[in-house]
């Protein structure tokens, strides 16, 4: 049992669900946290959905009534990184970034020659044409911003290519290292610091280099679940504070 947090930062893919399949007990665990008056903030590096779409998926798969405002995405972190300058921006994947970019007054362009920034993320409709446009824009001087560099994401069939695999193609073709917005990098951390300042926080995640690294950087309690990308804690770096099989075990860990 650990000291009960006031807020929990909870990952989505591999923690609550894998693809379209709920991790068993995820909805019940979230309900237990809510009954205990623990704030749950869902934080995802997946930029393929808006916050509203992600909240709807949480509710559809787990039965937990998540709200749009409960979800923070790496797309929002990317917007936070560039919104002050409002540069014409080309999207390579990251469809969940279009809405927050437009809400922030950042013009989204389709012509690579007009782009001053390329925001890159997971592209379920990946094509050679879209990759070429991103490469040409970056080679033409556009700033390369990756929503995240997670090379895989978990599904019931196993690990599928993630945004990092696609960003790596742009990097390989241009020689430009991307600025990264999502976990555990500065733009995402800044968003969470604004929201959770002064609170006792725990992070639940399945990926060491993003979820657990985020918590470690902020001095928050870290809980690794073995239901997603990481199947064993052996040799974990950074080392999580606690390891459980899945989020279904978290209420017990907190004494709920």
C-alpha positions, -999 to 999 in steps of 0.1 A, spaced: 0 0 0 12 35 -8 3 70 2 -29 79 -15 -24 104 -43 -46 135 -49 -43 130 -86 -34 103 -111 -19 107 -145 -31 77 -164 -20 65 -199 -45 50 -223 -31 26 -249 -18 -5 -230 -32 6 -197 -70 10 -202 -72 -8 -235 -53 -25 -263 -68 -14 -296 -106 -19 -293 -103 -43 -263 -105 -32 -227 -79 -43 -203 -100 -64 -179 -111 -44 -148 -100 -10 -162 -134 6 -159 -139 -8 -123 -105 5 -113 -113 40 -126 -146 40 -108 -129 31 -76 -105 60 -80 -133 84 -86 -152 72 -56 -121 80 -36 -121 116 -49 -88 111 -67 -86 132 -98 -78 112 -129 -61 129 -158 -58 108 -189 -25 116 -207 -17 100 -240 11 103 -266 -14 91 -292 -22 121 -314 -46 102 -337 -76 114 -318 -89 146 -303 -95 148 -265 -132 144 -271 -127 113 -293 -103 98 -267 -128 104 -239 -156 88 -260 -134 57 -265 -126 55 -228 -163 55 -220 -172 31 -249 -146 5 -239 -145 7 -201 -179 22 -192 -161 50 -173 -177 84 -179 -146 103 -190 -150 140 -201 -132 158 -228 -114 180 -202 -101 149 -185 -78 140 -215 -45 157 -224 -29 146 -257 5 150 -272 -12 169 -300 -22 195 -274 14 196 -262 26 202 -298 2 231 -301 15 245 -268 50 244 -283 42 265 -313 10 285 -307 26 317 -297 41 321 -332 10 306 -350 32 294 -380 15 278 -410 16 242 -401 15 210 -422 3 178 -406 20 145 -412 -4 121 -395 -15 134 -361 -51 140 -371 -60 148 -335 -38 179 -338 -60 197 -364 -87 208 -341 -65 222 -313 -43 239 -339 -73 256 -354 -87 265 -320 -53 282 -312 -54 302 -344 -26 282 -360 -33 278 -398 -32 243 -411 -19 241 -446 -19 214 -472 8 228 -495 43 219 -482 59 250 -497 37 271 -474 46 252 -442 69 268 -415 63 238 -392 56 201 -397 37 184 -369 43 147 -372 25 119 -355 8 86 -360 -8 84 -395 -33 55 -399 -37 65 -436 1 68 -442 10 73 -479 42 79 -498 27 113 -508 21 124 -472 56 113 -463 71 132 -493 52 164 -484 66 163 -449 101 156 -461 100 184 -487 87 209 -461 114 201 -436 141 201 -463 127 235 -473 134 248 -438 102 240 -419 106 231 -382 99 195 -374 78 189 -343 69 153 -333 39 147 -312 58 118 -298 85 93 -307 69 61 -294 80 35 -320 52 11 -312 18 10 -296 0 -21 -282 -29 -39 -298 -45 -73 -291 -24 -87 -320 8 -73 -306 29 -42 -311 20 -21 -342 43 7 -356 38 39 -336 44 76 -344 81 73 -337 85 49 -366 70 74 -390 89 104 -375 121 83 -380 114 81 -417 112 120 -419 143 123 -398 162 98 -420 153 116 -452 161 151 -439 188 147 -413 167 169 -390 162 158 -354 126 165 -343 115 186 -313 93 162 -293 62 175 -275 47 144 -258 57 124 -227 82 128 -211 93 160 -228 90 196 -217 58 207 -235 37 179 -221 53 184 -186 45 221 -188 8 214 -195 6 190 -165 25 213 -142 -1 240 -148 -29 216 -141 -15 196 -112 7 221 -94 10 215 -56 -8 181 -58 5 147 -47 5 128 -80 10 92 -92 16 81 -128 2 49 -142 17 37 -175 30 8 -195 60 24 -212 92 31 -192 107 58 -215 76 79 -216 52 73 -187 76 63 -160 103 88 -172 76 115 -170 68 107 -134 104 104 -124 113 138 -139 85 154 -119 92 135 -86 58 118 -88 51 82 -77 53 59 -107 33 27 -112 42 4 -141 15 -19 -155 25 -50 -174 -6 -50 -197 9 -31 -226 44 -24 -241 64 -35 -211 60 -72 -201 87 -74 -174 102 -50 -149 136 -67 -151 163 -41 -158 137 -13 -160 152 21 -166 140 43 -151 129 20 -123 93 24 -114 83 28 -77 57 0 -81 48 -27 -106 14 -43 -110 -1 -67 -136 -27 -42 -147 -46 -11 -137 -71 -35 -120 -46 -39 -92 -41 -2 -86 -71 3 -62 -57 -24 -40 -22 -9 -41 -38 24 -29 -58 7 -2 -92 15 -18 
